[in-house]
Amino acid sequence: MIPPSEQDRAFAEYLRTLAHCGGSRVLATLARTRPGSGSLRPLQWLGPWTLNVGPGEAQRRLLVAGLFALHPHSGHTRSTGRSRSAGHAGNMGTVFARLRRVRGSTASLDQRFVALLEAHREDLPGHLRRAVGLARSAEVNVDWAQLLADLRLWDHLRQLVQRAWATEYWAETETRSGEDAEPSA
């Protein structure tokens, strides 16, 4: 998987700083941000990050900013579990694996994850909003820079992002299942 760029990391750090300095008013505005809505209000905080890039990148950044506002205390370093991939906090597959550990194995969580993996780009914001809401309720962190990087490749012909997320989720699930199995005599 492609790691986040320095620009992705800088944007995620800017969002954390913005949340810290701007407070609830800024977060409330960003939380209402919907890519493609035509609202110009977020531009007072996101203008430099969205006006000098292509439309696709601007839409991805607006989406991530809106998702971030739903779970602003989420960071890229603290986590409620270990990522299988050393060196980064993990992708959304890691987030769902952590949710599974916190909430216990549920068919509904598996179904939400599969729906997210199968989502078309136009349906992705809704699925991601629900996923971030679950992460917030369970205090599971999201790596915003990684999510931004992953969204760039969402429509890749080989489904690189979806495969990476699935690998993280089900590999973690398999590891946990193997640990829970009783040893044979």
C-alpha positions, -999 to 999 in steps of 0.1 A, spaced: 0 0 0 11 35 -7 20 53 25 7 89 30 28 116 15 43 145 35 15 167 21 -11 141 35 6 142 69 8 180 68 -30 182 61 -38 158 89 -17 178 113 -33 210 101 -67 195 109 -56 186 144 -42 222 149 -74 237 135 -95 216 159 -74 227 188 -73 264 179 -107 268 162 -128 248 187 -164 235 183 -175 262 158 -149 251 133 -156 214 139 -193 219 135 -189 236 102 -165 209 90 -187 181 102 -215 195 79 -190 196 50 -201 174 21 -179 172 -10 -196 185 -40 -223 204 -20 -211 238 -32 -208 252 3 -180 278 5 -180 281 43 -152 255 49 -130 275 25 -122 300 53 -103 272 70 -95 248 42 -90 273 13 -52 269 10 -56 231 11 -84 229 -15 -81 258 -39 -47 251 -53 -52 215 -61 -72 196 -87 -110 190 -81 -105 154 -72 -79 162 -45 -100 190 -32 -130 167 -28 -109 141 -10 -96 167 14 -131 181 21 -143 146 28 -115 138 52 -119 172 69 -156 165 74 -149 130 87 -121 143 110 -146 168 125 -167 138 136 -138 122 155 -113 151 161 -96 135 191 -84 106 170 -47 107 163 -23 89 142 0 78 170 -22 66 199 -41 34 193 -62 9 211 -44 -19 195 -14 -28 174 -13 -25 137 0 -55 117 20 -30 96 48 -15 115 55 21 110 20 35 106 -13 35 126 -31 15 100 -58 18 74 -96 14 78 -92 -24 79 -71 -18 110 -98 5 124 -124 -22 119 -102 -49 134 -98 -28 165 -136 -22 166 -140 -60 164 -117 -64 194 -134 -37 214 -170 -46 205 -166 -83 200 -172 -103 169 -205 -93 153 -220 -101 120 -232 -65 116 -197 -52 119 -185 -76 92 -214 -65 70 -206 -29 75 -170 -35 66 -179 -55 35 -203 -27 24 -175 -2 29 -152 -23 7 -178 -27 -20 -188 10 -20 -187 30 -52 -169 63 -49 -202 82 -48 -214 61 -19 -181 62 0 -188 93 21 -218 78 38 -201 45 45 -171 64 59 -192 86 81 -208 55 96 -174 39 101 -159 70 117 -190 72 140 -183 36 151 -147 44 157 -155 75 177 -180 56 199 -154 29 206 -125 54 210 -106 38 181 -83 61 163 -83 68 125 -51 77 106 -64 106 86 -33 109 64 -35 73 55 -72 76 47 -65 106 24 -38 86 6 -61 55 3 -89 76 -11 -67 86 -41 -65 50 -52 -101 39 -44 -110 34 -81 -78 15 -90 -86 -14 -113 -69 -40 -90 -87 -26 -60 -55 -21 -41 -70 -1 -13 -99 -25 -7 -75 -55 -7 -52 -38 17 -81 -29 41 -94 -65 38 -60 -79 45 -56 -58 76 -91 -67 89 -92 -104 82 -55 -111 90 -62 -95 124 -93 -116 127 -75 -148 118 -47 -140 143 -73 -134 171 -91 -166 162 -59 -186 163 -51 -171 197 -85 -179 211 -85 -215 199 -80 -241 227 -48 -262 224 -54 -297 215 -42 -324 238 
